[in-house]
Amino acid sequence: MSELLSVLVGMTAKQLGYGAGRFSLPSWLLNYWKVIISDFVVWWTKGWREIMKRLNFKYILFGLAFIGIVITFPLIMDRWIIGNTVYSNIDNSVWVSFFGSYIGAILGGIFTFIGVKITLYNSVEKEKQRDMLVLQLKLTYNDIYRFANSNPENKYPIQQFLVDKGWPDRLATIHSNINRKDFQNIYMWFAALEFLKTHQDENGLVKASIIKASFGDILSDVSELIERLEKSSI
């Protein structure tokens, strides 16, 4: 990678008139670009995999068939309708206008149908993500509230709180459907759970005083937050 970057940048410099076509790059710059490029490759690979997971083979075939029809229809119309010798009471321009409106109406209906399907899919997906967040809040709230309000010197196990690692993505999915305060409280709740796992002793226990300090004022808001999320329409 370092050699490749050196050659590429050197060639660029030569074209711009800055000396030889090959020269050494500072190590910090090479490392910087290595990180940028590797991160991009990981992001691109992950994104492409996610897209392919979501795509159904029948939708791919439908898309290819649709593209084929869009490309071939004007050729068919030109050869068999405009270019034929069959007598007609109307001229070709009227036929072209008619078929244009006809096909446009069909395409409009198809795109409207696709738009509705996408909207429904997004709505269902948001409801799933919301329900997962609510479930995790419910599973952790009662115990955390009890621990935080007990004797500050008491210690409690934290391993029992199995936090889904995908909570940031779930929160990001529904962020446009909840208010700013609820978003912040949900974020702080799961961030506090992650924080506690880094402050447990050798026995996997955490003091009640640390638990209370980690969650702070959001302890009094989460019960109402759960109710709002359950009643909210996504």
Secondary structure, 3 states (H helix, E strand, C coil): CHHHHHHHHHHHHHHCCCCCCCCCCCHHHHHHHHHHHHHHHHHHHHHHHHHHHHCCHHHHHHHHHHHHHHHHHHHHHHHHHHCCCCCCCCCHHHHHHHHHHHHHHHHHHHHHHHHHHHHHHHHHHHHHHHHHHHHHHHHHHHHHHHHHCCCCCCEEECCCCCCCCCHHHHHHHHHHHCCHHHHHHHHHHHHHHHHHHCCCCCCCEEEHHHHHHHHHHHHHCHHHHHHHHHHCCC
